Amino acid sequence: MKHKIFIYILAGVLIFLLASLVLFDLKGEKDNKKLKQITVAEVTHSVFYAPQYVALEKGYFEEEGLDVELILTSGADKVTAAVLSGDADIGFCGSEATIYVYQGGEKDYLKTFAQLTQKDGSFLVGREKNDNFKIEDLKGKTIIGGRPGGMPEMILEYSLKENGIDTSKEVKIDTSIEFASMGGAFIGGIGDYVALFEPNALELEKEGYGYVVASLGELGGEIPYTSYAARKSFIKENKDIIKKFTKAIEKGLDYVHNHTDKEVAKAIKSQFPDTSLTDLTKVIKRYRSIDAWPKTTEFSKKSFNHLQDIMIENDVIEEKVSYNKLIYHE
């Protein structure tokens, strides 16, 4: 009799556990259904975008009811193509992209709603170590600079001009190499210098292929460098999503500004599994030292006009677009 009672009790416990697991799974599925899926096309995967990865890893998007998926789409032109085609809901790339789309005549053009970085995030890597680097050292040299009309290449030219270098006579900027292939081209022997984001610049240093000699962010000054944009129709139909997305990014910015380099590095480590925590911490420190991240996602009229001044100076546009046309505010 005791044996039968024990079997009945055991069976009851098992039934209870199974029922609990089923209910737990159903609850999990229900919770997941509450999250709105959003696809973001990012121009490159760099520590430069640390606040975004903090927002992902710390669950800030989930707190806002969003399930965000990042897809790597190298090149701002490809990012905008992904958004316009509907392959991505939001594009994350250089802020110049929306201007090109608008001036290209697209009816459902892109509007910027938040910025993430306020400085050029690339570092100038040379073939020789130079602790006393001066801008004049670039005269007569070749720099791998990126795609013509892209933010990295334009800021490179702007930085050089602002620091007294005639880019038409005193230096050659190679714009023939795809953004994702710049580091490999430099390793292969092309150019005297290359402009690279992190952690690529640090990796080249560690492997002995080059040395960081300057920060283009420091040379170029404050600029609305990288931002989020979406089709105007998407924004109109999903104002609440845009608001929640922006709020999550703002939480990421707050975290970066209020935590140590090592704490930020730990928070985003899973995004860069091939980079050591020590190296990630060094890179975070580099970006913090140039004040790469703004305190807010706000995209000001002044910064937008400054961006367009640079574009006009680089002969990629002839006239400015109205701030209210391309910048979204609630």
N, C-alpha and C positions, 0 to 999 in steps of 0.2 A: 504493500500500500504506500509506504513512504517513497519507494522508488517511483511509483506512478505520479505521486504528488510533485516530486522533484522534476519529472519530465514535463508536467503541466506548467509548472512555474517557469522552467527554462523556455518552453515554447511561447509562453506569454511574454517573457522578456524579449525574445527574438522578434516576435510580432510587433512589439512596441518600438524596438529599435528600427525595424524595417519601415514602419509607418513614419517614424521621426525623420528618417533619411529621405523618404519620398516627399514629405512636407517641406523639408529643408531645400531639396532640389527645386520643388515647385516655387518656393519663395525666392530662390536664387534666380530662376528663370524670370519670375515676375519682376524682380529688381532690375535685371538686365534689360527687360523690355522697356523700362522707364527711361533708360539712357538713350539719348538721341545720337545716332551715329553720324560723325562728321569726318570727312576725309580732307587732309591738309597736304598739299604738294609743297615740299620744302626744297629749296634750291641746292642746298648741300647740307651734309651732316657735320656740324662743327661745334666745338665747345663754345664758340662765339655765341651760340644760341642757348646758353645754359639756362636762362630763366624759363624758356619753353620746356626744356627737359625736366626741370624741377617741377613744373606744373603737371607734367605727365606722371613722373615718379611719385610725387607726393599726393596724387589723387585729387588735385584741385579741379580738373575738368569733371571728374565724376561727381565731386561735390556740387557742381553746377548742373548736373544732369546730362553731361556730354560724354560720349565714348569716342575719343579722338584717335584716328589712325593716320600716321605719317607715311607718306610715300615719297621716296627720293626721286626728284625730277631735276636733274642737273641743267642749270641754265635758266635765267629768268624768262627767256622766250618760251621755253618748254613748260615752265610753271604756268604761265598765262594761257598757253594752249590747252593745258590740262583743265584749267578752270573754265575756260570758254566752251570746251567740248563736254563738260559735265563729268569728267573723270575725277575731278576734285571739287569740293565745295568752296574751299578757301585756298588761296595761293600765298606762299611765304617766300618773298624774294626781294630784290632791290626795288626801292620805291619808284624808280623811273619807269617800271614796266607798265603801270596804269596809264601813264602819259602816252606811251607808244601805242597802246591799244586804242585809246580815245582818239588820238590823231590819225589812226589808221581807219577811222570811220565805223568802228564796231558800234552797233546800236545798243546792245546789252553790254556796255563796257564795264570795266572794273572800277571799284571805288575802294580806297584805303580806309580802314577803320581803326587801326592800331599800329604803333611802331614798337619794335623790340630792341633795336640797337641805334646808337647815336654817333658812332664813330666807324671809320673803316676798320674792319676786323682783321685785315691782312698784315703780314709782316714781311719786310724785305729781306730775302735770304741771298747772301753772296757766297762765292766759292772759297773765300778766305776769311779767317777770323779778323775782325777789325773793331777793337774796343773804342777807337777814336774816330768812328765813321763820321764823315761830313757829306752833306748833299752834293758838294762839288766832286766827290769821288765817283759820281755816276756819269760824269761827262765823258763822252766817247764810248760808253758802255751800252750793252743790249740788255733790256729787261723784258722778261716774259710777263705780259700784263693782262691777258684775258681777252674776252670777246669784245670787239668794237661796239661802243654804245652801251655796254654793260656797266653797272655801278662800280665794280672793282677797277676796271680800266679807266673810267672817267675820273674817279677820285685819285688814281695814280697820277694821271696827267695834271689834274688840278693841283695836287700836292706839290708836284715838281715845279709847276709854274709859280705857285705861291711862294716857293722857296728859291726863286731865281734861276731855274733851269729852263732853257728854251727847248721844248720838246720836239720842235721841228728841225733843230740843227745840232743840239749838243748831246742828245741821247736818242737811242732807237728803242721804241716800244714794239715788241713782237706781239701782234694780235691774231696770229694765224693758228694758235693752239687752243683747243677746247679747254674750258675751265677745269674739268676733271682730270685732264692729262698734263697739266702744267708742271706738277712736281716730277712726273716721270720724264718729261722732256728735258727738264733741268738736269736730272740724274744722267740722262743720256748724252749730255754735253752741249745742249742748246742754251745760249744766253750766258751772260755774266751774273745776272741777278734774276730772281723770280719772286713774285708776290704771292704768298701762301697764307691760308687760314690755318688755325690750330685745330687738331693736333699735328697736322701735316708738317708745319715748319719745325716743330720740336723733333719729330721723327727723323727728318733729314739731318738735323744736328746730331742726334744720337748715332745715326748710321755713318756720320762723317762725310756726308755729301755737300754740306753747306753750313752756314752760320747766320743766325739772325743778326742783322746790323742796325735795323731801324723799324719803328712802328709807323705804318702809313696812317694809322688813326691819329697819332700824335702830330704827324706832319700836316695832315689835312684838316684837322679841327673838327668841330661839331657839324654833323650832317645827318639827316634822317635816312640812315643807311639801309636798314632792312625792316620790312613791315608786312602786315597782313591785309589782303584785299579779297574781295568777292564780287561777283556780278551784281549789278545794281538791282536786278530782279530778285536775286537770292536774298539780298539784304532787306529789300522791301517786304518780302514774304516771311522773313525769319529774323525780325528785329530782336526778338527775345534771345535767340541763339547767339547772335552777334554780341549782345550785351553780356551773356553768360561766358562766352569764349573770352571776351576782353577781360572780364573780371578774373578768370582763372590765370590769364597771362599776368595781370597786375599782381596777383598773389605770388607768382613765380618771381617777378621783379622784386617784390618786397622781401622775399626769402633771401635772394642773392645779396641784397643790400644790408640785410640784418644778420647774416651768418658768416662765419670765417671761410677762407678759401678751401680749407680741408673739408668743412661741413658741406659746402656746395659740391665739392668733388665727390664726396661719398654719396650725396643725393642723386647724382647723375651717372654714377659709375657703370650701371648696367647698360647705359646707352653707348658706352665706349669700352666694351669688354677687352679689347686688345691694347688698351692704354692703362698703364699702372696708376694706382691712386696717387703716387708721388708725382708722376708726370701731369696728371690731371690737375693736381693742386697748383703746380707751377704755371700751367696754362691759365687757370682761373686768376691767379695772381697777376699774370701779364695783362689780361683783359681788364681786371679791376684797376690796374695802375694807369691805364689810358682812359678811364671813365667811359667804358664801352657801352654801359647799360643806363638808359634814362630812368628817372624816378617814376615816371608815368608813361602810359601808352599814348598819351595825347599827341596828336600830329599837328603842330602849330602852322599857322599861315606863313610865319617868318621862315621856318625851316623848309616849307614847301617851295616858297619862292627862291630860297637859296639853292635848293636842288635844281630848279629850272634855270637859274643863272649859270650853274655849272654845265648843264646840258647845252645851253645856247653857246657857251664858250667853247664847248667841244664839237660844235657844229652838227649836233644830232637832232636838234629841233630849231625852228626859226622863231617861234613865238610861244609865250606862256599860255597855260590853260588855267582857267579860273579855279581857285582853291575850293570853292563851293561845289564845283562840278565833280571833283574827284576825291574829296575827303568827306567821309561820312561822320556826322555827329547825331546823337539822339535828339 
